[in-house]
Amino acid sequence: MFISENQINNAVELILNTRDFCGDEMLAICDFCADENIKDWRKVYRIANFRANARWNEFKKQAGVNPRYCL
């Protein structure tokens, strides 16, 4: 099944928003994929989580977090 770039971008935003509120990221992606009619939520989670982690680390660097904690 094709997963569009827009769906991945929305999943990244969802992960970041969920992370801000200390929510369950996997559950959020499962629900998102169910709403979007995407069967392989694990694939979406892997891709989106990788991108979300990269953006999260950029946010940490901008905030002045010790680079040792920015993977």
Secondary structure as the mmCIF struct_conf table of DSSP 4:
data_model
#
loop_
_struct_conf.conf_type_id
_struct_conf.id
_struct_conf.beg_label_comp_id
_struct_conf.beg_label_asym_id
_struct_conf.beg_label_seq_id
_struct_conf.end_label_comp_id
_struct_conf.end_label_asym_id
_struct_conf.end_label_seq_id
HELX_RH_AL_P HELX_RH_AL_P1 GLU A 5 ASP A 20
TURN_TY1_P TURN_TY1_P1 PHE A 21 CYS A 22
HELX_RH_AL_P HELX_RH_AL_P2 GLU A 25 GLU A 36
TURN_TY1_P TURN_TY1_P2 ASN A 37 ASN A 37
BEND BEND1 LYS A 39 LYS A 39
HELX_RH_AL_P HELX_RH_AL_P3 TRP A 41 GLN A 62
TURN_TY1_P TURN_TY1_P3 ALA A 63 GLY A 64
HELX_RH_3T_P HELX_RH_3T_P1 PRO A 67 TYR A 69
#
